[in-house]
Amino acid sequence: MLVHFGTLLVFISWAFGGQAPWVRHIIAWWGTAGLGLFLWACASRRRSPGEPAHPALRFLWPLWLFDLVVLASCFNPSFREAVIGDRPSLVLAQPLPWLPSSARPLLTARELWQFNGLVLSSFNLLLVLQRRRQVRLVLLLLAGNAVVLAIFGTFQKLVGSSGLWFGLVPSPNHHFFSTFIYHNHWGTFTLLNTAVCVALLFHYHRRGGHRDIWHSPVLLGAVATLLLALSIPLSSSRSCTVMVGLLLTGALGHFLLRVIRRRRELRQSAALPVAAIILGALLAVAVIGYLGRRVIAERAQLTAEQLTRLSQEGTLTTRLILYRDTWRMAAEKPWFGWGLETYAHVFPVFNTQRTFELQWGTVFYAEAHNDWLQSLAEVGFVGTTLLALLVLLPLAAVPWRRVGSVVPRYLLAGCALLLLYAWLEFPFANPAVMLTFCTIFYCAIRYAELDAAPRRHG
């Protein structure tokens, strides 16, 4: 299972974040192997005498219900293909109103296939990881892969490559970074992995056992975190730069409090180590600012222009109009939505935005730039609630009062920031971000479970 997961993670992240059409087919088939491994693990446990089903399986009933609802929608199409003016088009059909429906059943089934492969491939970690050391090895794989990608992307950016893989592959988006087509997807991928780095830094600093900090994994981890943080402003992702800044500022404050508390316990002054840490943090910010000064200046000028235009027009921005129209789309079918992965095909019916550049045609949106609203539009309140329960049930089952480690808390902080960011963008449309989110979440749950019983689990 670990080999299967590691292969999937590295392949998706290096293959354009999983967004090329041919990559998505491979993800779906390789994810099917993850489903097979999941079934094998469940069956082998049941064959063992006296062994009940794995307790983690009780978290999956929302996924099974979600699958049932989405599969039912594939047999109840709400649109049908027709030829209008010698061109194939989609027109409204007459689906059974009391059943879930899908505007594009084939796309819905394909997306559900990929979704289950990603979720179950990461959920398998709950079944096989028996010690906290094993969880940390998975986290080290995540962070190490992300750091190598960040170094690759930084060199690619500094030499001015015009496309992906140092110009070998043209990018459909001007703001690409590393192997990711969209800079905000790189930003969210890096946000999650920065949370992993911070969690591991706190663990290794707390564990100690080294002569000094220069001979411990802490220094190497700090450099890795710096490389990840540097890559975000270089990618020109403004919002992710702010979020990573908030995460690292909070972690720095937490670390300083620990240093001060420890020095007081030893009856020593904390002034010198605190000053050294703050100076190091300021130097890191200065290095990031210097290397990314051109990109930062460009994005700052763009932000100022956008704010000026907004204050002069005094009207709803295009993003707010997009959200309003998406909400209208969701309100039309509030229970089950229009079908998974059908937003781009149904939204033109509700889109009210026009543009002169397209001779007053409608602006095309493939995504809602708000994963929460898009989920309501595609799978309705029923499907969105089931997806939320897939996260809430494991969280509620952990005895958090007995969890002493900060590792799962920092991992969940990264997940929480991504869920917050999903109100402004569409991070979950990227398979690499989706897999990383699920992996970090389930690693946090498993680490917390094991940490709550330290005498039984090492």
C-alpha positions as CSV (number, residue, x, y, z in Angstrom):
1,M,0.0,0.0,0.0
2,L,2.8,2.4,0.9
3,V,4.6,1.7,-2.5
4,H,1.3,2.3,-4.3
5,F,0.6,5.5,-2.5
6,G,4.2,6.8,-2.9
7,T,4.1,6.1,-6.7
8,L,0.8,7.8,-7.1
9,L,1.9,10.9,-5.1
10,V,5.2,11.4,-7.0
11,F,3.6,10.7,-10.4
12,I,0.7,13.1,-10.0
13,S,2.8,16.0,-8.6
14,W,5.4,15.7,-11.4
15,A,2.9,15.1,-14.2
16,F,1.5,18.6,-14.4
17,G,-0.2,18.3,-11.0
18,G,-2.4,15.6,-12.6
19,Q,-4.2,18.1,-14.8
20,A,-3.3,16.8,-18.3
21,P,-6.1,14.7,-19.7
22,W,-3.8,11.7,-20.3
23,V,-2.6,11.9,-16.7
24,R,-6.2,11.8,-15.4
25,H,-6.7,8.5,-17.1
26,I,-3.6,7.0,-15.4
27,I,-4.7,8.4,-12.1
28,A,-8.1,6.7,-12.4
29,W,-6.6,3.3,-13.3
30,W,-3.9,3.5,-10.7
31,G,-6.4,4.7,-8.1
32,T,-8.4,1.6,-8.9
33,A,-5.5,-0.4,-7.7
34,G,-5.8,1.5,-4.4
35,L,-9.4,0.4,-4.2
36,G,-8.3,-3.2,-4.8
37,L,-5.7,-2.8,-2.0
38,F,-8.4,-1.4,0.3
39,L,-10.7,-4.4,-0.3
40,W,-7.7,-6.8,0.2
41,A,-6.8,-5.2,3.5
42,C,-10.4,-5.4,4.8
43,A,-10.8,-9.0,3.7
44,S,-7.4,-10.1,5.2
45,R,-8.3,-8.6,8.5
46,R,-11.7,-10.4,8.6
47,R,-10.0,-13.7,7.8
48,S,-7.9,-13.4,11.0
49,P,-9.5,-15.3,13.8
50,G,-11.0,-13.0,16.4
51,E,-10.2,-9.8,14.5
52,P,-13.1,-7.4,14.0
53,A,-13.4,-5.0,11.1
54,H,-10.9,-2.1,11.2
55,P,-12.4,0.7,13.4
56,A,-11.5,3.3,10.7
57,L,-14.1,1.7,8.3
58,R,-16.9,3.4,10.3
59,F,-15.7,6.7,8.8
60,L,-16.5,5.7,5.2
61,W,-20.2,5.4,5.2
62,P,-20.6,9.0,3.9
63,L,-18.4,8.1,0.9
64,W,-20.5,5.0,0.1
65,L,-23.7,7.1,0.3
66,F,-22.1,9.8,-1.9
67,D,-21.1,7.2,-4.4
68,L,-24.7,5.9,-4.4
69,V,-26.2,9.3,-5.0
70,V,-23.7,10.2,-7.8
71,L,-24.1,6.8,-9.5
72,A,-27.9,7.2,-9.4
73,S,-27.5,10.6,-11.2
74,C,-25.6,8.9,-14.0
75,F,-28.8,7.0,-15.0
76,N,-31.0,10.1,-14.9
77,P,-29.6,12.6,-17.5
78,S,-30.9,16.2,-17.3
79,F,-29.5,17.3,-20.6
80,R,-29.5,15.5,-24.0
81,E,-27.4,16.0,-27.1
82,A,-29.0,17.6,-30.1
83,V,-27.8,19.1,-33.4
84,I,-28.7,22.8,-33.7
85,G,-27.6,24.6,-36.8
86,D,-25.2,21.8,-37.8
87,R,-23.5,22.0,-34.5
88,P,-23.8,19.5,-31.6
89,S,-25.4,21.1,-28.5
90,L,-26.8,20.3,-25.1
91,V,-30.5,20.9,-24.5
92,L,-32.6,20.4,-21.4
93,A,-34.1,17.0,-21.0
94,Q,-36.9,15.7,-18.8
95,P,-35.2,13.8,-15.9
96,L,-37.2,12.2,-13.0
97,P,-37.5,15.2,-10.7
98,W,-37.3,13.2,-7.4
99,L,-34.0,11.4,-8.3
100,P,-30.5,12.8,-8.6
101,S,-29.6,13.7,-12.1
102,S,-26.5,14.6,-14.2
103,A,-26.1,16.9,-17.2
104,R,-23.2,14.8,-18.4
105,P,-23.4,11.3,-17.0
106,L,-20.1,10.1,-18.6
107,L,-18.1,13.0,-17.1
108,T,-19.8,12.4,-13.8
109,A,-18.9,8.7,-13.7
110,R,-15.3,9.5,-14.8
111,E,-14.8,12.1,-12.1
112,L,-16.4,9.8,-9.4
113,W,-13.9,7.1,-10.5
114,Q,-10.9,9.4,-10.0
115,F,-12.3,10.8,-6.8
116,N,-12.7,7.4,-5.1
117,G,-9.2,6.4,-6.3
118,L,-7.6,9.4,-4.7
119,V,-9.6,9.2,-1.4
120,L,-9.2,5.5,-0.9
121,S,-5.5,5.5,-1.8
122,S,-4.9,8.0,1.0
123,F,-7.4,6.4,3.4
124,N,-5.4,3.1,3.1
125,L,-2.8,4.8,5.3
126,L,-5.2,4.6,8.2
127,L,-5.3,0.8,7.7
128,V,-1.5,0.1,7.4
129,L,0.3,2.7,9.6
130,Q,0.8,1.1,13.0
131,R,3.3,3.5,14.5
132,R,3.9,7.2,14.7
133,R,7.4,6.7,13.1
134,Q,5.7,5.2,10.0
135,V,3.4,8.2,9.8
136,R,6.4,10.5,10.0
137,L,8.0,8.6,7.1
138,V,5.0,9.3,4.9
139,L,5.2,13.0,5.9
140,L,8.9,13.1,5.1
141,L,8.0,11.7,1.6
142,L,5.4,14.4,1.1
143,A,7.7,17.2,2.2
144,G,10.8,15.8,0.4
145,N,8.9,15.5,-2.9
146,A,7.5,19.1,-2.5
147,V,11.0,20.6,-1.7
148,V,12.5,18.9,-4.8
149,L,9.6,20.3,-6.9
150,A,10.2,23.8,-5.3
151,I,13.9,23.7,-6.2
152,F,13.1,22.6,-9.7
153,G,10.5,25.4,-10.1
154,T,12.7,28.1,-8.6
155,F,15.5,27.4,-11.1
156,Q,13.0,27.2,-13.9
157,K,11.6,30.6,-12.8
158,L,15.0,32.3,-12.3
159,V,16.3,31.3,-15.8
160,G,13.1,32.7,-17.3
161,S,11.7,29.5,-18.9
162,S,8.7,30.2,-21.2
163,G,7.1,26.8,-20.5
164,L,6.9,23.8,-18.2
165,W,10.0,21.5,-17.9
166,F,12.3,24.4,-18.8
167,G,10.3,25.3,-21.9
168,L,10.0,21.8,-23.3
169,V,6.2,21.8,-22.7
170,P,4.1,24.9,-23.5
171,S,1.9,26.0,-20.6
172,P,-1.7,27.0,-21.3
173,N,-1.4,29.4,-18.4
174,H,1.2,32.2,-18.2
175,H,1.4,32.0,-14.4
176,F,2.7,28.4,-14.1
177,F,5.3,27.2,-11.6
178,S,7.4,24.0,-11.4
179,T,5.3,21.3,-13.0
180,F,2.0,22.9,-12.1
181,I,0.0,24.7,-14.8
182,Y,-1.8,27.1,-12.5
183,H,0.2,29.1,-9.9
184,N,-2.6,29.1,-7.3
185,H,-2.6,25.3,-7.4
186,W,1.1,25.3,-6.8
187,G,0.5,27.7,-3.9
188,T,-2.1,25.5,-2.2
189,F,0.1,22.4,-2.8
190,T,3.0,24.2,-1.1
191,L,0.8,25.5,1.7
192,L,-0.1,22.0,2.7
193,N,3.5,20.8,2.5
194,T,4.7,23.8,4.5
195,A,2.3,22.7,7.3
196,V,4.0,19.2,7.0
197,C,7.4,20.8,7.4
198,V,6.4,22.9,10.3
199,A,4.9,19.8,12.1
200,L,8.0,17.8,11.6
201,L,10.2,20.7,12.8
202,F,8.4,20.9,16.0
203,H,8.6,17.1,16.5
204,Y,12.3,16.9,15.9
205,H,13.0,20.0,18.1
206,R,10.9,18.5,20.9
207,R,12.5,15.1,20.7
208,G,16.0,16.4,21.1
209,G,18.8,13.8,21.5
210,H,21.3,15.8,19.4
211,R,24.5,17.6,20.5
212,D,23.1,21.0,19.3
213,I,20.7,22.4,16.7
214,W,23.5,22.4,14.1
215,H,23.7,18.6,14.3
216,S,20.0,17.9,14.3
217,P,17.3,17.5,11.6
218,V,15.9,20.9,12.7
219,L,18.4,22.9,10.6
220,L,17.8,20.9,7.5
221,G,14.0,21.1,8.0
222,A,14.2,24.9,8.4
223,V,16.1,25.2,5.1
224,A,13.5,23.0,3.4
225,T,10.7,25.2,4.8
226,L,12.5,28.3,3.6
227,L,12.8,26.8,0.0
228,L,9.1,26.0,0.0
229,A,8.2,29.5,1.3
230,L,10.4,31.1,-1.3
231,S,8.6,29.3,-4.2
232,I,5.2,30.8,-3.4
233,P,5.9,34.5,-4.1
234,L,8.1,33.4,-7.1
235,S,5.0,31.6,-8.5
236,S,3.0,35.0,-8.2
237,S,0.3,33.5,-6.0
238,R,-0.7,36.4,-3.9
239,S,-3.3,34.8,-1.7
240,C,-1.2,31.7,-1.0
241,T,1.7,34.0,-0.1
242,V,-0.5,35.6,2.6
243,M,-1.7,32.2,3.9
244,V,1.8,30.7,4.2
245,G,2.9,33.9,5.8
246,L,0.2,33.6,8.4
247,L,1.0,29.9,9.0
248,L,4.7,30.6,9.4
249,T,4.2,33.7,11.6
250,G,1.9,31.6,13.9
251,A,4.5,28.8,14.0
252,L,7.3,31.3,14.8
253,G,5.3,32.8,17.7
254,H,4.6,29.3,19.0
255,F,8.3,28.4,18.8
256,L,9.3,31.6,20.6
257,L,6.9,30.9,23.4
258,R,8.4,27.4,23.8
259,V,11.9,28.8,23.9
260,I,11.0,31.4,26.5
261,R,9.2,28.8,28.6
262,R,12.2,26.4,28.4
263,R,14.7,29.1,29.3
264,R,12.6,30.2,32.3
265,E,12.5,26.6,33.5
266,L,16.3,26.5,33.4
267,R,16.4,30.0,35.1
268,Q,18.3,31.4,32.1
269,S,17.8,34.6,30.1
270,A,15.7,34.1,26.8
271,A,16.8,37.4,25.3
272,L,19.7,36.1,23.2
273,P,18.1,33.0,21.7
274,V,14.9,35.0,21.0
275,A,16.8,37.8,19.3
276,A,18.8,35.2,17.2
277,I,15.6,33.5,16.1
278,I,13.9,36.8,15.1
279,L,17.0,37.9,13.3
280,G,17.1,34.6,11.4
281,A,13.4,35.0,10.4
282,L,14.0,38.5,9.2
283,L,17.0,37.4,7.1
284,A,14.8,34.7,5.6
285,V,12.1,37.2,4.7
286,A,14.8,39.5,3.2
287,V,16.1,36.6,1.0
288,I,12.7,35.7,-0.2
289,G,11.9,39.3,-0.9
290,Y,15.1,39.9,-2.8
291,L,14.8,36.8,-5.0
292,G,11.1,37.4,-5.7
293,R,11.3,41.2,-6.0
294,R,10.3,41.3,-9.7
295,V,7.3,39.0,-9.3
296,I,6.2,40.7,-6.0
297,A,6.4,44.2,-7.7
298,E,4.3,43.0,-10.6
299,R,1.6,41.5,-8.4
300,A,1.6,44.5,-6.1
301,Q,1.0,46.8,-9.1
302,L,-1.8,44.5,-10.3
303,T,-3.4,44.5,-6.9
304,A,-3.3,48.3,-6.7
305,E,-4.9,48.6,-10.2
306,Q,-7.7,46.2,-9.2
307,L,-8.5,48.1,-6.0
308,T,-8.5,51.4,-7.9
309,R,-10.8,50.1,-10.6
310,L,-13.1,48.7,-7.9
311,S,-13.4,52.0,-6.1
312,Q,-14.0,53.9,-9.3
313,E,-16.7,51.6,-10.6
314,G,-18.5,51.1,-7.4
315,T,-20.3,48.0,-8.7
316,L,-20.2,44.3,-8.1
317,T,-16.9,42.7,-9.2
318,T,-16.9,39.9,-11.8
319,R,-16.0,37.4,-9.1
320,L,-19.0,38.4,-7.0
321,I,-21.3,38.2,-10.0
322,L,-19.9,34.8,-10.7
323,Y,-20.7,33.7,-7.1
324,R,-24.2,35.1,-7.4
325,D,-24.9,33.3,-10.6
326,T,-23.4,30.0,-9.2
327,W,-25.7,30.3,-6.2
328,R,-28.6,30.7,-8.6
329,M,-27.5,27.5,-10.3
330,A,-27.3,25.7,-7.0
331,A,-30.7,27.0,-5.9
332,E,-32.3,25.6,-9.0
333,K,-31.5,22.0,-7.9
334,P,-30.7,22.4,-4.1
335,W,-31.0,18.7,-3.1
336,F,-28.7,16.8,-5.5
337,G,-27.3,19.5,-7.9
338,W,-26.7,19.2,-11.6
339,G,-24.2,16.4,-11.4
340,L,-20.6,15.9,-10.5
341,E,-18.1,17.7,-12.9
342,T,-20.9,19.3,-14.9
343,Y,-20.4,22.9,-13.8
344,A,-18.7,24.1,-17.1
345,H,-21.6,22.6,-19.1
346,V,-24.5,23.9,-17.1
347,F,-23.3,27.3,-15.8
348,P,-23.7,29.0,-19.2
349,V,-27.5,28.8,-18.7
350,F,-27.1,30.9,-15.5
351,N,-24.2,33.1,-16.5
352,T,-25.2,36.8,-16.8
353,Q,-21.7,38.3,-17.5
354,R,-21.1,39.8,-20.9
355,T,-17.9,41.1,-22.4
356,F,-17.2,43.5,-25.3
357,E,-14.1,41.6,-26.4
358,L,-16.3,38.6,-27.2
359,Q,-18.8,40.8,-29.1
360,W,-21.0,40.9,-26.1
361,G,-20.9,37.1,-25.7
362,T,-20.9,35.4,-22.3
363,V,-17.7,34.9,-20.4
364,F,-16.8,31.2,-20.2
365,Y,-16.1,29.7,-16.7
366,A,-14.8,26.2,-16.4
367,E,-14.8,26.5,-12.6
368,A,-16.7,28.6,-10.1
369,H,-13.6,29.9,-8.3
370,N,-15.3,28.7,-5.1
371,D,-15.2,25.0,-4.4
372,W,-17.9,25.2,-1.8
373,L,-20.4,26.9,-4.1
374,Q,-19.4,24.6,-7.0
375,S,-20.0,21.6,-4.8
376,L,-23.5,22.9,-3.9
377,A,-24.2,23.5,-7.6
378,E,-22.9,20.0,-8.7
379,V,-23.9,17.6,-5.9
380,G,-26.4,19.8,-3.9
381,F,-26.8,20.1,-0.2
382,V,-27.0,16.3,0.2
383,G,-23.7,15.5,-1.6
384,T,-21.9,18.5,0.1
385,T,-23.1,17.4,3.5
386,L,-21.8,13.8,2.9
387,L,-18.4,15.2,1.8
388,A,-18.3,17.3,5.0
389,L,-19.1,14.3,7.1
390,L,-16.2,12.4,5.5
391,V,-14.0,14.9,7.3
392,L,-16.0,15.6,10.5
393,L,-16.5,12.0,11.5
394,P,-12.8,11.1,11.9
395,L,-12.2,14.5,13.7
396,A,-14.9,13.8,16.2
397,A,-13.7,10.3,16.9
398,V,-10.2,11.3,18.1
399,P,-9.8,11.9,21.9
400,W,-8.0,15.2,21.4
401,R,-7.5,15.9,25.2
402,R,-5.1,12.9,25.3
403,V,-3.1,14.0,22.3
404,G,0.1,15.7,23.4
405,S,1.9,16.1,20.1
406,V,1.5,19.2,18.0
407,V,2.2,17.3,14.8
408,P,-1.5,16.5,14.0
409,R,-2.6,20.0,15.0
410,Y,-0.2,21.6,12.5
411,L,-1.3,19.2,9.8
412,L,-4.9,20.0,10.4
413,A,-4.1,23.7,10.5
414,G,-2.8,23.4,6.9
415,C,-6.0,21.5,5.9
416,A,-8.2,24.2,7.6
417,L,-6.4,26.9,5.7
418,L,-7.0,25.1,2.4
419,L,-10.7,24.7,3.2
420,L,-10.9,28.4,3.9
421,Y,-9.1,29.2,0.7
422,A,-11.6,27.0,-1.2
423,W,-14.1,29.9,-0.6
424,L,-12.0,32.0,-3.0
425,E,-10.5,29.6,-5.5
426,F,-10.8,26.0,-6.8
427,P,-7.8,24.1,-5.2
428,F,-9.7,20.7,-5.1
429,A,-9.9,20.8,-8.9
430,N,-6.2,19.8,-8.9
431,P,-5.6,16.1,-8.3
432,A,-2.2,16.7,-6.6
433,V,-3.7,19.1,-4.1
434,M,-6.6,16.8,-3.6
435,L,-4.4,13.8,-2.9
436,T,-2.1,15.8,-0.6
437,F,-5.0,17.2,1.4
438,C,-6.5,13.7,1.9
439,T,-3.1,12.3,2.9
440,I,-2.3,15.0,5.4
441,F,-5.7,14.8,6.9
442,Y,-5.6,11.0,7.4
443,C,-2.0,11.2,8.6
444,A,-3.1,13.7,11.2
445,I,-6.0,11.5,12.3
446,R,-3.8,8.4,12.5
447,Y,-1.0,10.2,14.4
448,A,-3.5,11.6,16.9
449,E,-5.0,8.2,17.5
450,L,-1.5,6.7,18.1
451,D,-0.4,9.6,20.2
452,A,-3.5,9.2,22.4
453,A,-2.2,5.8,23.4
454,P,1.6,6.2,23.6
455,R,2.1,3.1,25.8
456,R,0.7,0.8,23.1
457,H,2.0,2.6,20.0
458,G,5.6,3.8,19.5
